[in-house]
Every structure is written in C-alpha cells, then in structure tokens.
Amino acid sequence: MHSTQKNNDIAIDAASKALQLSEGIHELTPFNSSIQYVGKDHTVGEPDVSNIFGHEGFRSSKEWIWVLEYNMNIDGNTHNQQYYAASRLGKGVAYWGPTQDFIDSFQAIDGLPITESPLYDEDKPFENRDPRLDMYCVRPGSRFLGYQFEMNANYKNVLNYWPVLNGTSANPVSVANADQSNAARSYSGYLWRKHCDIATSTPPQFQA
C-alpha cells in the first residue's frame, strides 16, 4: 500500500499481521537444488520451481497465503495458466511470455543493473545474472519441460530429453522445433517457467 494513499493505520495493521504470520505459520520457500542449472545450457539440466509454484508447492509450501489448488486425479482439472504459458513441445500454446525489458530488468549477480555491471557480457547475456531470471523465465539455449528451447530460425531441430529422463535411453533425440516453427509461438523469444510444472508435461510413455 503506497504511503500517498494516507491509509497509514491500515498499512500498519496489515504489516503487523504479516509479521505475526511469519512466526511459524508462513515463511519463504527456498529454491530447490535445480538452481545449479541457472545460466547454463540445456545439456546440463532444467531449472524447476515446482516446489514453490507447482503442484508440490501448492500442497506443502508455507509461502502461500491464499491459493486455488488443483486435483491432478480429476480429468481436465489442470492449471490453465500452464497450458497457455508452456511451449508447443511442452504441451502448451505459448500464448504469453516475458518481454525483453523484463528480462533486462534482472540484475547481474553483483547487484548492479546490466547497464552498469562489469560482469555483464552482451555476447553471453545470461551468464552472471540474478538466478531468478532462469528460475522464472525460459530463454533460448535453456531446457524447458524436457526440451531444448530455441527461437532462432536456424534451429530446425532441437533435443528431446524425455528418453533420458524416463530412463529409456542414455541420449536425447532430435525432434522438429515446433516451438520456433509454429505460427502461435513465443512472440518475445521467451516464455514463463514460473507456475509451469514439469510433472504436468510428463509424457505417459516415450515414443521415438
């Protein structure tokens, strides 16, 4: 609540309640170990925030104050936001994604904006960045919902890692890059990772 609204008493009361709820009732949920994949390419692994913003997080995270839960056992009872945000290869339609301005707003790891930080390299723009960039957003060269994500037209094919994830093969397989070729694709070149749960995109079985 902004101070110019002059609702100081209401703001004080709300802040007091928030502090009370932080005492063992609500707390921030840390990122899981997949944070090690930020700033790296698809060959390494896939950042995953489902322990906070996915089905696991809906069930167990103390970070949520108010949330609509979804029952995965009921046919069709899925999170529509994932369908609209996910990539074409990841069973979605890629209707929306972050803008370039939003991507640029993530600071370098020294806390400085990329326009000021000596750590920022425009030839390697996703290295040395705030880890939340890769935890919340999908950018070219990363892995998303089991697939290599590329929006450059030069990438006619990308790698499908589901054979590796399912244990049916030691190597990923090449598939047509529907994320780039489909007319309804990421219009900014990026997608949202936040609130997309890889468990929802798990193929029932891998077919080569």
Secondary structure, DSSP 8 states (H G I E B T S, - for coil): --GGG--HHHHHHHHHHHHHHTTTT-------GGGGGTTS-TTT-----HHHHSHHHHHH-TT-SS-----TTSTT---HHHHHHS-TTTTS-------HHHHHTS-BTTSS-TTT-TT--TTSTTTTB-THHHHHEE-TTSEETTEE---STT-SEEEE-HHHHTTS-SS-EEEE-HHHHSSSS-SSS-EE-TT--GGGG--SS---
